[in-house]
Amino acid sequence: MTTKRTGRSAAKSDSSLHPLVLVLHGPNLNLLGSREPKHYGLATLDDVNRALVGRGDAAGARIETFQHNHEGGLIDRVHQAARDQVDFIIINPAGYTHTSVALRDALAATAIPFIEVHLSNIYAREPFRHHSYFSDLAVGVISGLGAYSYELALEYALRHLQNRNSHGSQKTEKAH
Ligand code: DQA
């Protein structure tokens, strides 16, 4: 498991000035760089996280990253995200994409908007990867663009949060 709080300091009252984005990585993604590079590329998890934190910093956003190999660890982190008033979640549920009703339920319970990302194109792989327990709750799904999948998700999140703040609206957006 790795967890990192990075970027600007994470005071809750900072939310509209410096929105808080949580990036969640599911099981086995700690092995990125050496794990099945033909599917997942050569970038390590640290490389992926570093790029996201750098982009967040440039945009004035706070980025937290968290990887866990166990379902319960990810669920607990989603619950904590609600307490921390996280504004947006980017999640690669990895193998739990195709199995975890419980992680889905956690995201639904918090109602924090999220994007589901995958490094590989799950629709071009084995049939059991074609179903996701998350996609119908997600704001969007990005699959198959390698580490760029995360970067594009963050671009969307930053723009979305900027628009929300410039329109002065509150956190009313919900996962279904
Ligand atoms: C993955 C795709 C999943 O099917 C797989 O179990 C993973 C990674 C991806 O990023 O492509 O662990 O989510």
Backbone and ligand atoms as CSV (ligand in chain L), in Angstrom:
chain,resi,resn,atom,element,x,y,z
A,1,MET,N,N,0.844,-1.192,0.000
A,1,MET,CA,C,0.000,0.000,0.000
A,1,MET,C,C,0.879,1.242,0.000
A,2,THR,N,N,0.524,2.229,-0.763
A,2,THR,CA,C,1.204,3.515,-0.645
A,2,THR,C,C,0.167,4.601,-0.564
A,3,THR,N,N,0.406,5.547,0.288
A,3,THR,CA,C,-0.499,6.685,0.365
A,3,THR,C,C,0.338,7.944,0.442
A,4,LYS,N,N,-0.104,8.963,-0.267
A,4,LYS,CA,C,0.679,10.186,-0.273
A,4,LYS,C,C,-0.241,11.377,-0.268
A,5,ARG,N,N,0.073,12.331,0.553
A,5,ARG,CA,C,-0.617,13.614,0.500
A,5,ARG,C,C,0.373,14.601,-0.069
A,6,THR,N,N,0.003,15.229,-1.140
A,6,THR,CA,C,0.975,16.048,-1.853
A,6,THR,C,C,0.351,17.368,-2.272
A,7,GLY,N,N,1.152,18.203,-2.877
A,7,GLY,CA,C,0.638,19.468,-3.356
A,7,GLY,C,C,0.375,20.398,-2.183
A,8,ARG,N,N,-0.613,21.258,-2.347
A,8,ARG,CA,C,-0.902,22.273,-1.334
A,8,ARG,C,C,-1.405,21.611,-0.054
A,9,SER,N,N,-1.266,22.311,1.052
A,9,SER,CA,C,-1.698,21.707,2.317
A,9,SER,C,C,-3.202,21.491,2.274
A,10,ALA,N,N,-3.635,20.445,2.989
A,10,ALA,CA,C,-4.987,19.948,2.760
A,10,ALA,C,C,-6.002,20.491,3.763
A,11,ALA,N,N,-6.109,21.782,3.910
A,11,ALA,CA,C,-7.150,22.342,4.779
A,11,ALA,C,C,-8.482,22.305,4.051
A,12,LYS,N,N,-9.540,21.907,4.765
A,12,LYS,CA,C,-10.836,21.768,4.116
A,12,LYS,C,C,-11.345,23.090,3.574
A,13,SER,N,N,-11.120,24.168,4.306
A,13,SER,CA,C,-11.645,25.458,3.903
A,13,SER,C,C,-11.007,25.939,2.606
A,14,ASP,N,N,-9.975,25.266,2.187
A,14,ASP,CA,C,-9.238,25.601,0.981
A,14,ASP,C,C,-9.958,25.125,-0.275
A,15,SER,N,N,-11.062,24.418,-0.115
A,15,SER,CA,C,-11.616,23.629,-1.204
A,15,SER,C,C,-11.877,24.397,-2.484
A,16,SER,N,N,-12.469,25.604,-2.391
A,16,SER,CA,C,-12.799,26.266,-3.642
A,16,SER,C,C,-11.539,26.845,-4.284
A,17,LEU,N,N,-10.562,27.260,-3.464
A,17,LEU,CA,C,-9.325,27.810,-4.028
A,17,LEU,C,C,-8.412,26.709,-4.550
A,18,HIS,N,N,-8.317,25.641,-3.779
A,18,HIS,CA,C,-7.408,24.545,-4.118
A,18,HIS,C,C,-8.158,23.229,-3.996
A,19,PRO,N,N,-8.930,22.870,-5.020
A,19,PRO,CA,C,-9.740,21.657,-4.918
A,19,PRO,C,C,-8.882,20.422,-4.665
A,20,LEU,N,N,-9.506,19.436,-4.054
A,20,LEU,CA,C,-8.809,18.222,-3.642
A,20,LEU,C,C,-9.254,17.052,-4.526
A,21,VAL,N,N,-8.280,16.458,-5.198
A,21,VAL,CA,C,-8.544,15.316,-6.085
A,21,VAL,C,C,-7.825,14.100,-5.515
A,22,LEU,N,N,-8.555,13.012,-5.365
A,22,LEU,CA,C,-7.974,11.762,-4.874
A,22,LEU,C,C,-7.806,10.793,-6.046
A,23,VAL,N,N,-6.599,10.250,-6.178
A,23,VAL,CA,C,-6.318,9.252,-7.220
A,23,VAL,C,C,-6.148,7.902,-6.526
A,24,LEU,N,N,-7.037,6.963,-6.846
A,24,LEU,CA,C,-7.020,5.643,-6.207
A,24,LEU,C,C,-6.550,4.588,-7.202
A,25,HIS,N,N,-5.623,3.771,-6.745
A,25,HIS,CA,C,-5.098,2.679,-7.577
A,25,HIS,C,C,-5.396,1.359,-6.879
A,26,GLY,N,N,-5.969,0.431,-7.612
A,26,GLY,CA,C,-6.323,-0.859,-7.051
A,26,GLY,C,C,-5.169,-1.851,-7.026
A,27,PRO,N,N,-5.511,-3.133,-6.806
A,27,PRO,CA,C,-4.501,-4.161,-6.576
A,27,PRO,C,C,-3.558,-4.367,-7.769
A,28,ASN,N,N,-2.327,-4.662,-7.411
A,28,ASN,CA,C,-1.245,-4.986,-8.352
A,28,ASN,C,C,-0.689,-3.778,-9.103
A,29,LEU,N,N,-1.310,-2.621,-8.928
A,29,LEU,CA,C,-0.793,-1.453,-9.649
A,29,LEU,C,C,0.491,-0.921,-9.014
A,30,ASN,N,N,0.817,-1.401,-7.808
A,30,ASN,CA,C,2.134,-1.105,-7.225
A,30,ASN,C,C,3.250,-1.749,-8.052
A,31,LEU,N,N,2.885,-2.711,-8.902
A,31,LEU,CA,C,3.899,-3.408,-9.712
A,31,LEU,C,C,4.101,-2.769,-11.085
A,32,LEU,N,N,3.430,-1.652,-11.335
A,32,LEU,CA,C,3.574,-1.018,-12.656
A,32,LEU,C,C,5.046,-0.779,-12.975
A,33,GLY,N,N,5.375,-0.940,-14.244
A,33,GLY,CA,C,6.768,-0.798,-14.671
A,33,GLY,C,C,7.364,-2.157,-14.978
A,34,SER,N,N,6.977,-3.152,-14.140
A,34,SER,CA,C,7.481,-4.509,-14.395
A,34,SER,C,C,6.341,-5.478,-14.690
A,35,ARG,N,N,5.116,-5.088,-14.391
A,35,ARG,CA,C,3.986,-6.001,-14.555
A,35,ARG,C,C,3.473,-5.976,-15.997
A,36,GLU,N,N,3.497,-7.094,-16.669
A,36,GLU,CA,C,2.920,-7.235,-18.013
A,36,GLU,C,C,3.002,-5.941,-18.837
A,37,PRO,N,N,4.244,-5.508,-19.153
A,37,PRO,CA,C,4.373,-4.215,-19.837
A,37,PRO,C,C,3.612,-4.128,-21.151
A,38,LYS,N,N,3.330,-5.261,-21.774
A,38,LYS,CA,C,2.595,-5.161,-23.055
A,38,LYS,C,C,1.166,-4.644,-22.807
A,39,HIS,N,N,0.645,-4.855,-21.619
A,39,HIS,CA,C,-0.677,-4.302,-21.292
A,39,HIS,C,C,-0.582,-2.955,-20.567
A,40,TYR,N,N,0.427,-2.845,-19.681
A,40,TYR,CA,C,0.399,-1.713,-18.742
A,40,TYR,C,C,1.543,-0.727,-18.919
A,41,GLY,N,N,2.441,-0.992,-19.884
A,41,GLY,CA,C,3.507,-0.038,-20.163
A,41,GLY,C,C,4.662,-0.133,-19.180
A,42,LEU,N,N,5.569,0.813,-19.290
A,42,LEU,CA,C,6.812,0.765,-18.507
A,42,LEU,C,C,6.859,1.815,-17.401
A,43,ALA,N,N,5.904,2.715,-17.392
A,43,ALA,CA,C,5.892,3.736,-16.331
A,43,ALA,C,C,5.593,3.063,-14.991
A,44,THR,N,N,6.297,3.485,-13.953
A,44,THR,CA,C,6.028,2.967,-12.608
A,44,THR,C,C,4.874,3.757,-11.984
A,45,LEU,N,N,4.382,3.234,-10.860
A,45,LEU,CA,C,3.312,3.962,-10.162
A,45,LEU,C,C,3.809,5.328,-9.707
A,46,ASP,N,N,5.061,5.380,-9.263
A,46,ASP,CA,C,5.631,6.677,-8.863
A,46,ASP,C,C,5.668,7.645,-10.038
A,47,ASP,N,N,6.030,7.130,-11.227
A,47,ASP,CA,C,6.032,8.009,-12.417
A,47,ASP,C,C,4.634,8.584,-12.656
A,48,VAL,N,N,3.649,7.704,-12.586
A,48,VAL,CA,C,2.266,8.132,-12.848
A,48,VAL,C,C,1.857,9.184,-11.816
A,49,ASN,N,N,2.112,8.880,-10.550
A,49,ASN,CA,C,1.693,9.802,-9.489
A,49,ASN,C,C,2.423,11.137,-9.595
A,50,ARG,N,N,3.709,11.069,-9.900
A,50,ARG,CA,C,4.501,12.306,-9.976
A,50,ARG,C,C,3.944,13.232,-11.058
A,51,ALA,N,N,3.601,12.660,-12.184
A,51,ALA,CA,C,3.054,13.487,-13.279
A,51,ALA,C,C,1.738,14.140,-12.845
A,52,LEU,N,N,0.906,13.390,-12.128
A,52,LEU,CA,C,-0.390,13.926,-11.718
A,52,LEU,C,C,-0.223,15.036,-10.680
A,53,VAL,N,N,0.683,14.806,-9.744
A,53,VAL,CA,C,0.911,15.814,-8.695
A,53,VAL,C,C,1.479,17.090,-9.313
A,54,GLY,N,N,2.390,16.922,-10.281
A,54,GLY,CA,C,2.972,18.088,-10.945
A,54,GLY,C,C,1.901,18.888,-11.665
A,55,ARG,N,N,1.016,18.201,-12.339
A,55,ARG,CA,C,-0.060,18.888,-13.074
A,55,ARG,C,C,-1.017,19.570,-12.098
A,56,GLY,N,N,-1.313,18.861,-11.014
A,56,GLY,CA,C,-2.196,19.448,-10.004
A,56,GLY,C,C,-1.582,20.700,-9.408
A,57,ASP,N,N,-0.323,20.628,-9.076
A,57,ASP,CA,C,0.364,21.792,-8.499
A,57,ASP,C,C,0.293,22.987,-9.443
A,58,ALA,N,N,0.549,22.729,-10.731
A,58,ALA,CA,C,0.535,23.818,-11.711
A,58,ALA,C,C,-0.847,24.456,-11.797
A,59,ALA,N,N,-1.874,23.666,-11.523
A,59,ALA,CA,C,-3.251,24.171,-11.621
A,59,ALA,C,C,-3.782,24.642,-10.268
A,60,GLY,N,N,-2.957,24.552,-9.230
A,60,GLY,CA,C,-3.408,24.995,-7.914
A,60,GLY,C,C,-4.328,24.005,-7.213
A,61,ALA,N,N,-4.279,22.755,-7.634
A,61,ALA,CA,C,-5.117,21.732,-7.000
A,61,ALA,C,C,-4.272,20.863,-6.073
A,62,ARG,N,N,-4.930,20.282,-5.104
A,62,ARG,CA,C,-4.256,19.324,-4.213
A,62,ARG,C,C,-4.561,17.917,-4.719
A,63,ILE,N,N,-3.500,17.139,-4.889
A,63,ILE,CA,C,-3.662,15.771,-5.387
A,63,ILE,C,C,-3.191,14.811,-4.310
A,64,GLU,N,N,-4.063,13.858,-3.950
A,64,GLU,CA,C,-3.633,12.780,-3.060
A,64,GLU,C,C,-3.690,11.473,-3.838
A,65,THR,N,N,-2.692,10.628,-3.611
A,65,THR,CA,C,-2.667,9.345,-4.316
A,65,THR,C,C,-2.650,8.220,-3.287
A,66,PHE,N,N,-3.272,7.097,-3.655
A,66,PHE,CA,C,-3.368,5.973,-2.714
A,66,PHE,C,C,-3.487,4.681,-3.505
A,67,GLN,N,N,-2.646,3.731,-3.142
A,67,GLN,CA,C,-2.740,2.406,-3.768
A,67,GLN,C,C,-2.922,1.373,-2.673
A,68,HIS,N,N,-3.788,0.385,-2.918
A,68,HIS,CA,C,-3.966,-0.685,-1.942
A,68,HIS,C,C,-4.290,-1.973,-2.673
A,69,ASN,N,N,-3.795,-3.076,-2.101
A,69,ASN,CA,C,-4.028,-4.374,-2.733
A,69,ASN,C,C,-5.264,-5.077,-2.199
A,70,HIS,N,N,-5.915,-4.485,-1.181
A,70,HIS,CA,C,-7.071,-5.144,-0.573
A,70,HIS,C,C,-8.322,-4.291,-0.744
A,71,GLU,N,N,-9.417,-4.971,-0.959
A,71,GLU,CA,C,-10.698,-4.294,-1.176
A,71,GLU,C,C,-11.043,-3.376,0.003
A,72,GLY,N,N,-10.887,-3.904,1.227
A,72,GLY,CA,C,-11.257,-3.122,2.412
A,72,GLY,C,C,-10.434,-1.853,2.553
A,73,GLY,N,N,-9.156,-1.923,2.179
A,73,GLY,CA,C,-8.311,-0.736,2.268
A,73,GLY,C,C,-8.793,0.358,1.327
A,74,LEU,N,N,-9.222,-0.050,0.152
A,74,LEU,CA,C,-9.738,0.930,-0.816
A,74,LEU,C,C,-11.077,1.492,-0.348
A,75,ILE,N,N,-11.917,0.623,0.202
A,75,ILE,CA,C,-13.223,1.079,0.696
A,75,ILE,C,C,-13.043,2.075,1.838
A,76,ASP,N,N,-12.151,1.753,2.772
A,76,ASP,CA,C,-11.897,2.681,3.883
A,76,ASP,C,C,-11.395,4.027,3.368
A,77,ARG,N,N,-10.575,3.991,2.314
A,77,ARG,CA,C,-10.029,5.257,1.786
A,77,ARG,C,C,-11.130,6.085,1.123
A,78,VAL,N,N,-12.082,5.402,0.496
A,78,VAL,CA,C,-13.218,6.130,-0.100
A,78,VAL,C,C,-14.057,6.777,1.018
A,79,HIS,N,N,-14.273,6.046,2.105
A,79,HIS,CA,C,-15.027,6.631,3.232
A,79,HIS,C,C,-14.299,7.858,3.780
A,80,GLN,N,N,-12.982,7.727,3.897
A,80,GLN,CA,C,-12.191,8.865,4.394
A,80,GLN,C,C,-12.300,10.056,3.442
A,81,ALA,N,N,-12.378,9.767,2.160
A,81,ALA,CA,C,-12.486,10.852,1.170
A,81,ALA,C,C,-13.728,11.698,1.430
A,82,ALA,N,N,-14.801,11.047,1.831
A,82,ALA,CA,C,-16.029,11.802,2.126
A,82,ALA,C,C,-15.793,12.703,3.341
A,83,ARG,N,N,-15.139,12.155,4.363
A,83,ARG,CA,C,-14.856,12.967,5.567
A,83,ARG,C,C,-13.918,14.120,5.235
A,84,ASP,N,N,-12.987,13.893,4.317
A,84,ASP,CA,C,-12.012,14.928,3.935
A,84,ASP,C,C,-12.560,15.920,2.913
A,85,GLN,N,N,-13.807,15.711,2.518
A,85,GLN,CA,C,-14.431,16.570,1.503
A,85,GLN,C,C,-13.620,16.615,0.206
A,86,VAL,N,N,-13.219,15.438,-0.216
A,86,VAL,CA,C,-12.558,15.327,-1.521
A,86,VAL,C,C,-13.546,15.786,-2.603
A,87,ASP,N,N,-13.038,16.556,-3.565
A,87,ASP,CA,C,-13.906,17.116,-4.599
A,87,ASP,C,C,-14.130,16.175,-5.769
A,88,PHE,N,N,-13.142,15.333,-6.051
A,88,PHE,CA,C,-13.232,14.500,-7.251
A,88,PHE,C,C,-12.316,13.293,-7.041
A,89,ILE,N,N,-12.736,12.149,-7.562
A,89,ILE,CA,C,-11.919,10.935,-7.466
A,89,ILE,C,C,-11.596,10.433,-8.875
A,90,ILE,N,N,-10.348,10.043,-9.058
A,90,ILE,CA,C,-9.933,9.307,-10.261
A,90,ILE,C,C,-9.562,7.914,-9.762
A,91,ILE,N,N,-10.208,6.890,-10.290
A,91,ILE,CA,C,-9.966,5.545,-9.762
A,91,ILE,C,C,-9.683,4.545,-10.873
A,92,ASN,N,N,-8.614,3.790,-10.666
A,92,ASN,CA,C,-8.381,2.584,-11.455
A,92,ASN,C,C,-8.616,1.415,-10.496
A,93,PRO,N,N,-9.797,0.814,-10.539
A,93,PRO,CA,C,-10.084,-0.253,-9.578
A,93,PRO,C,C,-9.326,-1.541,-9.891
A,94,ALA,N,N,-8.606,-1.569,-11.011
A,94,ALA,CA,C,-7.807,-2.743,-11.427
A,94,ALA,C,C,-8.698,-3.987,-11.420
A,95,GLY,N,N,-8.233,-5.093,-10.843
A,95,GLY,CA,C,-9.026,-6.328,-10.887
A,95,GLY,C,C,-10.401,-6.181,-10.235
A,96,TYR,N,N,-10.530,-5.262,-9.268
A,96,TYR,CA,C,-11.835,-5.076,-8.609
A,96,TYR,C,C,-12.878,-4.462,-9.542
A,97,THR,N,N,-12.403,-3.915,-10.671
A,97,THR,CA,C,-13.343,-3.391,-11.668
A,97,THR,C,C,-14.425,-4.421,-11.985
A,98,HIS,N,N,-13.974,-5.662,-12.076
A,98,HIS,CA,C,-14.838,-6.714,-12.621
A,98,HIS,C,C,-15.497,-7.557,-11.534
A,99,THR,N,N,-15.231,-7.215,-10.271
A,99,THR,CA,C,-15.728,-8.087,-9.188
A,99,THR,C,C,-16.376,-7.358,-8.021
A,100,SER,N,N,-16.067,-6.082,-7.805
A,100,SER,CA,C,-16.352,-5.522,-6.473
A,100,SER,C,C,-17.621,-4.684,-6.380
A,101,VAL,N,N,-18.680,-5.337,-5.949
A,101,VAL,CA,C,-19.901,-4.608,-5.606
A,101,VAL,C,C,-19.632,-3.709,-4.396
A,102,ALA,N,N,-18.798,-4.173,-3.470
A,102,ALA,CA,C,-18.568,-3.420,-2.232
A,102,ALA,C,C,-17.849,-2.087,-2.495
A,103,LEU,N,N,-16.870,-2.090,-3.382
A,103,LEU,CA,C,-16.174,-0.829,-3.690
A,103,LEU,C,C,-17.099,0.101,-4.480
A,104,ARG,N,N,-17.874,-0.465,-5.355
A,104,ARG,CA,C,-18.895,0.319,-6.063
A,104,ARG,C,C,-19.832,0.987,-5.066
A,105,ASP,N,N,-20.305,0.200,-4.090
A,105,ASP,CA,C,-21.247,0.738,-3.107
A,105,ASP,C,C,-20.617,1.872,-2.302
A,106,ALA,N,N,-19.330,1.746,-2.002
A,106,ALA,CA,C,-18.648,2.807,-1.246
A,106,ALA,C,C,-18.656,4.107,-2.041
A,107,LEU,N,N,-18.357,4.018,-3.340
A,107,LEU,CA,C,-18.356,5.229,-4.173
A,107,LEU,C,C,-19.765,5.804,-4.281
A,108,ALA,N,N,-20.736,4.938,-4.433
A,108,ALA,CA,C,-22.119,5.411,-4.513
A,108,ALA,C,C,-22.518,6.099,-3.210
A,109,ALA,N,N,-22.063,5.564,-2.083
A,109,ALA,CA,C,-22.438,6.122,-0.776
A,109,ALA,C,C,-21.852,7.517,-0.579
A,110,THR,N,N,-20.644,7.733,-1.080
A,110,THR,CA,C,-20.021,9.044,-0.849
A,110,THR,C,C,-20.534,10.085,-1.834
A,111,ALA,N,N,-20.990,9.631,-3.000
A,111,ALA,CA,C,-21.510,10.538,-4.035
A,111,ALA,C,C,-20.474,11.549,-4.519
A,112,ILE,N,N,-19.207,11.250,-4.348
A,112,ILE,CA,C,-18.166,12.113,-4.916
A,112,ILE,C,C,-18.045,11.757,-6.404
A,113,PRO,N,N,-18.083,12.752,-7.301
A,113,PRO,CA,C,-17.966,12.406,-8.720
A,113,PRO,C,C,-16.620,11.744,-9.015
A,114,PHE,N,N,-16.654,10.744,-9.896
A,114,PHE,CA,C,-15.393,10.044,-10.191
A,114,PHE,C,C,-15.309,9.657,-11.657
A,115,ILE,N,N,-14.055,9.521,-12.112
A,115,ILE,CA,C,-13.763,8.966,-13.431
A,115,ILE,C,C,-13.068,7.627,-13.221
A,116,GLU,N,N,-13.495,6.633,-13.982
A,116,GLU,CA,C,-12.869,5.300,-13.966
A,116,GLU,C,C,-11.797,5.276,-15.050
A,117,VAL,N,N,-10.594,4.891,-14.695
A,117,VAL,CA,C,-9.534,4.822,-15.698
A,117,VAL,C,C,-8.930,3.419,-15.744
A,118,HIS,N,N,-8.441,3.076,-16.933
A,118,HIS,CA,C,-7.683,1.849,-17.125
A,118,HIS,C,C,-6.520,2.142,-18.055
A,119,LEU,N,N,-5.395,1.543,-17.746
A,119,LEU,CA,C,-4.234,1.684,-18.626
A,119,LEU,C,C,-4.471,0.946,-19.938
A,120,SER,N,N,-4.964,-0.273,-19.825
A,120,SER,CA,C,-5.205,-1.085,-21.023
A,120,SER,C,C,-6.639,-0.870,-21.505
A,121,ASN,N,N,-6.882,-1.279,-22.732
A,121,ASN,CA,C,-8.242,-1.215,-23.273
A,121,ASN,C,C,-8.966,-2.493,-22.837
A,122,ILE,N,N,-9.779,-2.381,-21.799
A,122,ILE,CA,C,-10.387,-3.594,-21.224
A,122,ILE,C,C,-11.341,-4.268,-22.213
A,123,TYR,N,N,-11.814,-3.509,-23.203
A,123,TYR,CA,C,-12.762,-4.082,-24.185
A,123,TYR,C,C,-12.049,-4.869,-25.282
A,124,ALA,N,N,-10.736,-4.720,-25.345
A,124,ALA,CA,C,-9.959,-5.468,-26.344
A,124,ALA,C,C,-9.292,-6.677,-25.710
A,125,ARG,N,N,-9.691,-6.996,-24.486
A,125,ARG,CA,C,-9.033,-8.100,-23.761
A,125,ARG,C,C,-10.052,-9.215,-23.481
A,126,GLU,N,N,-9.772,-10.033,-22.500
A,126,GLU,CA,C,-10.627,-11.196,-22.237
A,126,GLU,C,C,-12.058,-10.740,-21.916
A,127,PRO,N,N,-13.045,-11.552,-22.283
A,127,PRO,CA,C,-14.442,-11.171,-22.037
A,127,PRO,C,C,-14.746,-10.811,-20.578
A,128,PHE,N,N,-14.080,-11.475,-19.617
A,128,PHE,CA,C,-14.409,-11.156,-18.215
A,128,PHE,C,C,-14.013,-9.736,-17.834
A,129,ARG,N,N,-13.162,-9.101,-18.663
A,129,ARG,CA,C,-12.780,-7.712,-18.367
A,129,ARG,C,C,-13.751,-6.703,-18.991
A,130,HIS,N,N,-14.699,-7.169,-19.760
A,130,HIS,CA,C,-15.560,-6.225,-20.479
A,130,HIS,C,C,-16.625,-5.625,-19.577
A,131,HIS,N,N,-16.882,-6.281,-18.456
A,131,HIS,CA,C,-17.890,-5.725,-17.546
A,131,HIS,C,C,-17.221,-4.990,-16.387
A,132,SER,N,N,-17.729,-3.798,-16.109
A,132,SER,CA,C,-17.244,-3.016,-14.971
A,132,SER,C,C,-18.409,-2.743,-14.030
A,133,TYR,N,N,-18.157,-2.871,-12.725
A,133,TYR,CA,C,-19.156,-2.510,-11.716
A,133,TYR,C,C,-19.200,-1.000,-11.451
A,134,PHE,N,N,-18.376,-0.231,-12.173
A,134,PHE,CA,C,-18.226,1.187,-11.862
A,134,PHE,C,C,-18.731,2.125,-12.955
A,135,SER,N,N,-18.708,1.641,-14.194
A,135,SER,CA,C,-18.873,2.558,-15.325
A,135,SER,C,C,-20.193,3.322,-15.314
A,136,ASP,N,N,-21.277,2.670,-14.878
A,136,ASP,CA,C,-22.566,3.368,-14.933
A,136,ASP,C,C,-22.684,4.447,-13.855
A,137,LEU,N,N,-21.818,4.403,-12.840
A,137,LEU,CA,C,-21.820,5.453,-11.809
A,137,LEU,C,C,-20.836,6.569,-12.139
A,138,ALA,N,N,-19.893,6.265,-13.026
A,138,ALA,CA,C,-18.797,7.209,-13.284
A,138,ALA,C,C,-19.268,8.392,-14.114
A,139,VAL,N,N,-18.590,9.528,-13.908
A,139,VAL,CA,C,-18.797,10.665,-14.809
A,139,VAL,C,C,-18.348,10.263,-16.205
A,140,GLY,N,N,-17.278,9.496,-16.283
A,140,GLY,CA,C,-16.760,9.023,-17.561
A,140,GLY,C,C,-15.777,7.897,-17.343
A,141,VAL,N,N,-15.410,7.243,-18.434
A,141,VAL,CA,C,-14.475,6.112,-18.382
A,141,VAL,C,C,-13.402,6.347,-19.440
A,142,ILE,N,N,-12.137,6.196,-19.057
A,142,ILE,CA,C,-11.038,6.321,-20.016
A,142,ILE,C,C,-10.230,5.030,-19.931
A,143,SER,N,N,-10.111,4.348,-21.062
A,143,SER,CA,C,-9.525,3.008,-21.052
A,143,SER,C,C,-8.626,2.835,-22.258
A,144,GLY,N,N,-7.381,2.404,-22.033
A,144,GLY,CA,C,-6.547,1.991,-23.157
A,144,GLY,C,C,-5.472,2.969,-23.548
A,145,LEU,N,N,-5.328,4.072,-22.832
A,145,LEU,CA,C,-4.358,5.093,-23.243
A,145,LEU,C,C,-3.120,5.101,-22.358
A,146,GLY,N,N,-2.882,3.996,-21.665
A,146,GLY,CA,C,-1.715,3.920,-20.791
A,146,GLY,C,C,-1.811,4.962,-19.686
A,147,ALA,N,N,-0.628,5.456,-19.252
A,147,ALA,CA,C,-0.610,6.441,-18.166
A,147,ALA,C,C,-1.367,7.716,-18.558
A,148,TYR,N,N,-1.492,7.928,-19.849
A,148,TYR,CA,C,-2.218,9.098,-20.346
A,148,TYR,C,C,-3.696,9.050,-19.934
A,149,SER,N,N,-4.229,7.857,-19.705
A,149,SER,CA,C,-5.622,7.749,-19.236
A,149,SER,C,C,-5.815,8.557,-17.951
A,150,TYR,N,N,-4.851,8.446,-17.037
A,150,TYR,CA,C,-4.949,9.198,-15.769
A,150,TYR,C,C,-4.825,10.702,-16.022
A,151,GLU,N,N,-3.897,11.071,-16.912
A,151,GLU,CA,C,-3.652,12.501,-17.135
A,151,GLU,C,C,-4.879,13.175,-17.744
A,152,LEU,N,N,-5.521,12.468,-18.690
A,152,LEU,CA,C,-6.730,13.042,-19.293
A,152,LEU,C,C,-7.854,13.139,-18.267
A,153,ALA,N,N,-7.938,12.149,-17.405
A,153,ALA,CA,C,-8.964,12.203,-16.355
A,153,ALA,C,C,-8.729,13.415,-15.455
A,154,LEU,N,N,-7.462,13.673,-15.138
A,154,LEU,CA,C,-7.169,14.830,-14.277
A,154,LEU,C,C,-7.491,16.134,-15.001
A,155,GLU,N,N,-7.198,16.209,-16.296
A,155,GLU,CA,C,-7.540,17.427,-17.046
A,155,GLU,C,C,-9.036,17.696,-16.948
A,156,TYR,N,N,-9.832,16.653,-17.118
A,156,TYR,CA,C,-11.281,16.829,-17.018
A,156,TYR,C,C,-11.658,17.307,-15.614
A,157,ALA,N,N,-11.094,16.639,-14.602
A,157,ALA,CA,C,-11.457,16.982,-13.221
A,157,ALA,C,C,-11.115,18.447,-12.928
A,158,LEU,N,N,-9.950,18.886,-13.366
A,158,LEU,CA,C,-9.536,20.269,-13.090
A,158,LEU,C,C,-10.466,21.257,-13.763
A,159,ARG,N,N,-10.803,20.958,-15.001
A,159,ARG,CA,C,-11.698,21.866,-15.720
A,159,ARG,C,C,-13.082,21.890,-15.084
A,160,HIS,N,N,-13.550,20.723,-14.741
A,160,HIS,CA,C,-14.866,20.595,-14.111
A,160,HIS,C,C,-14.912,21.377,-12.785
A,161,LEU,N,N,-13.847,21.269,-11.992
A,161,LEU,CA,C,-13.837,21.937,-10.686
A,161,LEU,C,C,-13.692,23.443,-10.855
A,162,GLN,N,N,-12.924,23.842,-11.865
A,162,GLN,CA,C,-12.776,25.275,-12.153
A,162,GLN,C,C,-14.136,25.871,-12.539
A,163,ASN,N,N,-14.846,25.152,-13.420
A,163,ASN,CA,C,-16.169,25.630,-13.839
A,163,ASN,C,C,-17.112,25.704,-12.650
A,164,ARG,N,N,-17.076,24.660,-11.823
A,164,ARG,CA,C,-17.960,24.643,-10.650
A,164,ARG,C,C,-17.679,25.850,-9.773
A,165,ASN,N,N,-16.387,26.134,-9.553
A,165,ASN,CA,C,-16.050,27.235,-8.659
A,165,ASN,C,C,-16.353,28.584,-9.292
A,166,SER,N,N,-16.120,28.699,-10.608
A,166,SER,CA,C,-16.377,30.004,-11.220
A,166,SER,C,C,-17.866,30.279,-11.313
A,167,HIS,N,N,-18.686,29.214,-11.270
A,167,HIS,CA,C,-20.133,29.434,-11.243
A,167,HIS,C,C,-20.671,29.505,-9.822
A,168,GLY,N,N,-19.763,29.364,-8.867
A,168,GLY,CA,C,-20.148,29.541,-7.462
A,168,GLY,C,C,-21.076,28.483,-6.930
A,169,SER,N,N,-21.179,27.325,-7.607
A,169,SER,CA,C,-22.121,26.323,-7.120
A,169,SER,C,C,-21.483,25.515,-6.001
A,170,GLN,N,N,-22.326,24.889,-5.225
A,170,GLN,CA,C,-21.865,24.054,-4.123
A,170,GLN,C,C,-21.622,22.652,-4.632
A,171,LYS,N,N,-21.190,21.769,-3.705
A,171,LYS,CA,C,-20.906,20.386,-4.085
A,171,LYS,C,C,-22.210,19.602,-4.160
A,172,THR,N,N,-22.936,19.776,-5.268
A,172,THR,CA,C,-24.218,19.098,-5.348
A,172,THR,C,C,-24.152,17.871,-6.234
A,173,GLU,N,N,-23.034,17.729,-6.951
A,173,GLU,CA,C,-22.968,16.644,-7.913
A,173,GLU,C,C,-22.893,15.289,-7.213
A,174,LYS,N,N,-23.582,14.306,-7.749
A,174,LYS,CA,C,-23.640,13.019,-7.077
A,174,LYS,C,C,-23.294,11.901,-8.041
A,175,ALA,N,N,-22.642,10.885,-7.521
A,175,ALA,CA,C,-22.658,9.617,-8.237
A,175,ALA,C,C,-24.071,9.076,-8.062
A,176,HIS,N,N,-24.572,8.276,-8.984
A,176,HIS,CA,C,-25.977,7.877,-8.914
A,176,HIS,C,C,-26.199,6.947,-7.755
L,1,DQA,C1,C,-6.639,-2.529,-15.442
L,1,DQA,C2,C,-7.425,-3.567,-16.240
L,1,DQA,C3,C,-7.964,-4.647,-15.320
L,1,DQA,O1,O,-8.703,-5.609,-16.078
L,1,DQA,C4,C,-6.819,-5.353,-14.624
L,1,DQA,O2,O,-7.312,-6.327,-13.719
L,1,DQA,C5,C,-5.888,-4.425,-13.961
L,1,DQA,C6,C,-5.547,-3.157,-14.599
L,1,DQA,C7,C,-5.962,-1.492,-16.354
L,1,DQA,O3,O,-5.536,-0.452,-15.839
L,1,DQA,O4,O,-5.854,-1.702,-17.558
L,1,DQA,O5,O,-5.310,-4.750,-12.929
L,1,DQA,O6,O,-7.539,-1.834,-14.593
